[in-house]
Amino acid sequence: MHDRQPVQDEPRSTRPARRIPAGLLAGLSVILITGSATAWWTWNTVSEKPSTTVSTPNTISQPIPTNEPIQSQPNAVESAPVETEETVQVYWLKDTGTEFELVPASITVAADKPDEVLTMAMEALLTAEPESADVASTIPPETKLLDLQVKDDGVHVDLSDTFVTGGGSASMVGRLGQVIYTATSLDPTTPVWVSVEGEPLEVLGGEGVLVKQPMTRDEFEQSYEF
């Protein structure tokens, strides 16, 4: 019986190299290459793709500014303007045979402000024909109304210089009464200032009829008899 000698490790340099079959090595190479490529693609995909969970901040929609002017939309139904009318009196003269009487005739004008109403009334006095044959006017037909204003101290009437031409004293007093009564048809107590071509009327006609400034209806009746 032979004694078994212990087997001593051979030096590594003397060990025969274990060879890996070429087929197995090629398979491992494919696995390693494929695994590396898969890992690289996966990493790049994750690193380049943003996260699918994105929090959207709350936003308020604002109008986009433009250079176009903003136009207001008209109302669907627009109310028609209301035309205001006022009744006023124009004064004519009636010859009774012994004297003149001032006779009122009502007219309706499309106005509501006192100066507009009286302006239309005075224009009618100077241009319109009386509706009745029993009345007339001693104001020369060429007379023009240059201005009429309602102020705190009364009604101011400015006439063209034709107003003081022609006729006798009765005609002069009669036309002055027509102007004063027509100018005070909204308020009979209002003083009237009469001017001709912008100058206060002090003397009327060649007969020298004095005119007080201002003059009311009562003062006219007290100053003149015609």
HELIX and SHEET records of a PDB file:
HELIX    1   1 ARG A   12  THR A   14  5                                   3    
HELIX    2   2 ALA A   22  GLU A   48  1                                  27    
HELIX    3   3 PRO A  114  THR A  127  1                                  14    
HELIX    4   4 ASP A  161  VAL A  164  5                                   4    
HELIX    5   5 SER A  169  ALA A  183  1                                  15    
HELIX    6   6 ARG A  217  SER A  223  1                                   7    
SHEET    1   A 3 PHE A 100  VAL A 109  0                                        
SHEET    2   A 3 GLU A  86  ASP A  95 -1                                        
SHEET    3   A 3 VAL A 135  ALA A 136 -1                                        
SHEET    1   B 4 LEU A 145  LYS A 151  0                                        
SHEET    2   B 4 GLY A 154  LEU A 159 -1                                        
SHEET    3   B 4 VAL A 192  VAL A 196  1                                        
SHEET    4   B 4 GLU A 199  PRO A 200 -1                                        
SHEET    1   C 2 VAL A 203  LEU A 204  0                                        
SHEET    2   C 2 VAL A 209  LEU A 210 -1                                        
END                                                                             
